[in-house]
Amino acid sequence: MRLSDVPEAWTVAPEPPAPPLRDLFRNGAARQAALKYHVESRALGLLQTGLHHALRPLPVPWLSAFGAALAPIPERANSHRPYVAAMARTLARLRPDLAEDAAAQARVLQAWWRNTARAYIEFSAIPKRLHPPHFELRGQEHLDEAVARGRPVVFTSVHLGGWEALGAWLRVAGPLPGFALYQPQSDRYQNRLITSVRRRYDGVALPAAPETPRRTMRLIAGGASLVLFIDEVISGRSRFPLFGRELTPRSNVIAAAKLSHHFAMTVVPCAMEHTDGARLILTFHPPIMPPDKQPEPAWSSDLIAQLDALYDPLIRARPEQWYMLAEARLAEP
């Protein structure tokens, strides 16, 4: 199956059924659910949608600066949330050199809020931020080496810097047709915005669903490459890189290993970093190719070890850019 044959319905995140409007006039849980769906979620969704369209025409540097300026608002609003304290504990595990320096930890966490706010605000401008001076590509030779094999590629990455731009660049300027998998947001309006932006650059991304594994294999069999973020949240926390933990079954990194072995796909690790200002740097690392006739379990073990060895120091060096710092919970059992 070709990417051009993917129906739009495959790319749309499922939405919860709407509670009956009459529940607004009832008591108890039914009324609370109706208020959240019809009033709270809708009001926030209209605000997000309006802001998105208002910001979309602005120059990329303005958007980045606006996002950075907004960062203190969610930082203060969430300062007493349990996950913020968990972030500090995770940071201390990732960077023992900062464990006794509260001021340095605070600076890293403030930078995390800035980067996160910039990533959210810049999302509205993704199609126009994929070219210089707002974008730089490194490791072109590694990408060329993988393409020269003539086989589909698994591009692995983590939620670093402006991560959403990775799939956009591969779709707009990349040498291989590809698609991505994604975990839908809990808010239906956020999902609609994300889908609308991806449509602007003809992006194809399949939400997590029971049918997705079968559809993924059909697309790869048809020659498509795959973008796979391997630091996804599983059972309430990000499980990769391992950072000394046990490997979680049924994770994206295992899927990358199994798919690459089954379809003889080259694995190309990559990452998207934010620099000062609005510039993004996309780096491709040396490709990892499945050896001929190596059993799948041995290949999976080798590949996962190589990816862990690559992404672990990459994230430790720039924790303020790792979105999943809020989801790793390394200091919790």
N, C-alpha and C positions, 0 to 999 in steps of 0.2 A: 504494500500500500504506500502511495506517495503522500508527501506532506500536503500537496495541493488538493488531495482528496479528503482531507480531514474535515468532517462536518463541524460547524461552529458549536454545536451542542456538546461535543467532546471537550471543548476548552472552557466551558462555563462552569463555575463552581456551583454546586447545588445549594439551594436556599431553603431555610426552614419554612414549613407551612405557616401562613398568617393566622393568628388567633382570630376568632370571630369578633367583630366590633362590639357585639353586645357584651362581651366579657369586660369591657371598660366600665360597665355599670354594675358589675358583680363585686363580691368581696373575696378576699383571700388571694391564693396563688394565681388563680385565673386572671384576676384583675391586674396583678403585678406583671404577669407575662404579657398581657395585652398592652399595658402602658409602655413597657420596655420596647415592644415591637412597633407599635403604631405611633408613639409619641417620642420617646427618648431616642431610639435608634434612627427614626426618620428625621428628627431635628438635627442630630449630629451628622447624619448622612447628607442632608442638604447643605450644612455648613462646609463639610469636607469637599463636596462636589463644587460648590460655589468658589471656594478658595482655590481648588485645583484649576478651574477654568480661568480665574482671575490671574493666577500666577503664570499660566502656561505661555503667554506671549513675551514674558520678561526675558532679558538676557540671562544666560546661565550664571555669570558671576553674581548678579543681583539675587538670583534664587538661592545660591549657596550662602551668601551673606545673610539673607533673610532667615534661612533655616538656622544658622548659627546664632542669630540674634534671638530667635524664639526659644532656643534650648533651655534657658533658665526657667521657663514657665513649667514645662513638664517635669523638670528636675525638682523644683520646689513642690509641685503638686504630688509627686510620688515619693517624697523623701522619707515618709514613714511606712511605706509599703514593705512587706517582708522581703520581696525579691531584691530590693535595693541593698538591704543588709547582706543578702546572699551574694550579690555581685561583689561587695567588698571582700567577703571571705574567699570567693573564687579568685579574685585578683591577687590576694595574698598567697594563694596556692600557686598561681601561674608565675608570679614574680616575687619569690622569697626576698629579693633584694629590697622590696618595698614594704615588707611585712611590718617593720618597725618604724616606718616613716609615714605617719598619718597625713602629713601635708602632701607628700608625693602621691599617695593613694587618692586623695581628694582631687588632685589635678588630673589624674588619669580618668577618674570617673566623670569629672566635668567634661573632659574631652570626648568621652563616650557619648554623653548626651548631645554634644555639638555635632559629632559625626552622624549620630542617628537622626537628629533633626534635619541635617543637611541631606541625608539620603532620602528621607521622606519627601522633603520639599522639592529636591531636584528630580524626583521621579516624574513630575509633570513635564519635564523637558528632556527626557531621555533620548527621543529620536534626534534632537539637534545638538546633543552634547557628545556625539560619537566621533567627532573630528577635531583636529588641532584647531585652536590651542588648548581645548578643554580635554583632550584625550591623547594618550601616548601608548603605543604598542611596543612591548619588549618580548624577546624570545621568538621573533618571527621564524628563525631557522628551525626551531623545534616544531612549530606548527607546520612548516613546509615539509619537514621529514615525515610527519604523521600523514599528511595528505598524499605524499608520494607513494604510500603503500597501496592506495586505491581502495581502502576499506573504510567503513564507517568508524567514527571515533566516539569514545566516551570522554567528554570533558568534565573532569571533576573540579569542584570548587567548594569554598566555604563562604559564609555570609560576612565578608570582609569589605570595608570601604563602601563603594557604591555598587554592591553586588548585582543589583537588578540590571545594570548596564551590560553585563557579560552576555546574557542571552540575546539582548538587543543587538550588540555588535556582531555576534556570530550570525545573526539572521540578516542584518543589513550589509555587512562588509566581509563576513567570513567566507572562506573558500568552500565550505561544505554545507549542504542543507541540513538543518538540525531542529530539534525541538527540546523542550524542557518538561520536567515534572515539578509540581508545586503543591504545597500544603495550603489550602484556602484559609483566609482569615476568618475569625468568628463573626465579623461584621459584614453584612451582605453588601453595604454600600462601598466598603473598601474593596471587596472582590469585584464589584462592577467597575470601579475606577481602574483597578489593575488590568482587567480584561480590556477596557477601552483603550488604554495606553498601548498594550501589546498589539491590538488591532492596527494601530497607526503605523507600526513597522512590520506588519504581517507576521507577527510572532505566533508561534504555536506552542502552547503549554497545556499539559493535561493535569487536571487536579487529582489528588489522591481519591481513588474510588475503587470499588471491587473490579471494575472492568479495565482499569488502567494497565495492569501488567500485561494482559493479552493485547491491548492496543499498542503498547510500547513495543512488544516483540514484532507485531505486524509492520510497524513503521521502520524498525531497524532492518527487518528482512527486506523491506523495500528500498534500502540504501540510505536511510536517514541516520544522522549522528545524534547523540544525546547529551544534554547538559544536566548534570546531576550534582546537587549540593549535598555533601556527605556529612554535614554537621546538623542535620535536621533534628527536630525535637521528637523524642520517643518517650512515651509515658511521663511527660512533664518535664523533661530535661534534654539538653543536647548531649549526645553520647559520643561524638567524635570531633576532634582527635581524642584518643583514649586518655591521655594524661595519666597513664598508669592504671587505668580502670580496665575491667574485663570488657571484651567485645560484646555488643548487644546483638542477638539474632534478629533477622528480618530488618536490617538497616540498609540505608542507601549505599554505604560503602560495600556491603556484601552483594547488593544488587549489581553494583558496578563491576565487581569481580566476576560474578556469574555470567552477566551479559557479555562482558568482554571475552570470556573463555568460550562461551557458546557460539558467538558470532565472529570470533577471531578479530575483535575490535582493538584498535590501539587506544590506550588510556593516556590522555594528555592532561596533567594537573595544571590548573591555572588559578589566578587570584586577581582581584580588582582592588587596588588601593586608592585611597583619597590622599591628595597632597594638600598643602596650604592653598587656599583659594578654591577654585572650582575644578581643578584638574584631576583626572583619573588616570591611573596607570594600570593597564592590563598586561600581566606577565604570563607567558606560556613557559612551562618548565619542560625538561626533556621527556619525550614520550616513553611510555613503558609498554612493551610489546609482549604478548603471551608467547612463551616458548612453544615450539612444536611438540605435540604429544605429551605435554606436562599435565598430569591429572588435575582436575578442577580444584580439589581441596588444597593441593600444594600451591597452585597458582594464586588462589584466593589468599592464602596465608602470606605469601610473598608480597603480593600487591598491597594488601592492607598494611603490612609492616612498612613498605616504602612510602605509602601515602601518609601514614602516621608520622614517620620520620621527617617528612617534608612540611606538613601543615603545623605540627606541634611548635617548632621554633618560629615559624612565620607568625603564628598568633601570639606567642609569648612576647615577641618583639614589638607588637603593636596591639595590645589588648583593647586600647581605646577605639579601635576600628572594628572590633569583632562584635557584631550585633548579638551573637549568642552568648556573650558574657552574662547577659541577663537570664540565660536559660541553662547554663552549664551546671551550676550548683555542685561544684567539685568538693566543697567542704561538707556536704550532707551525705548521710548514708543512703 
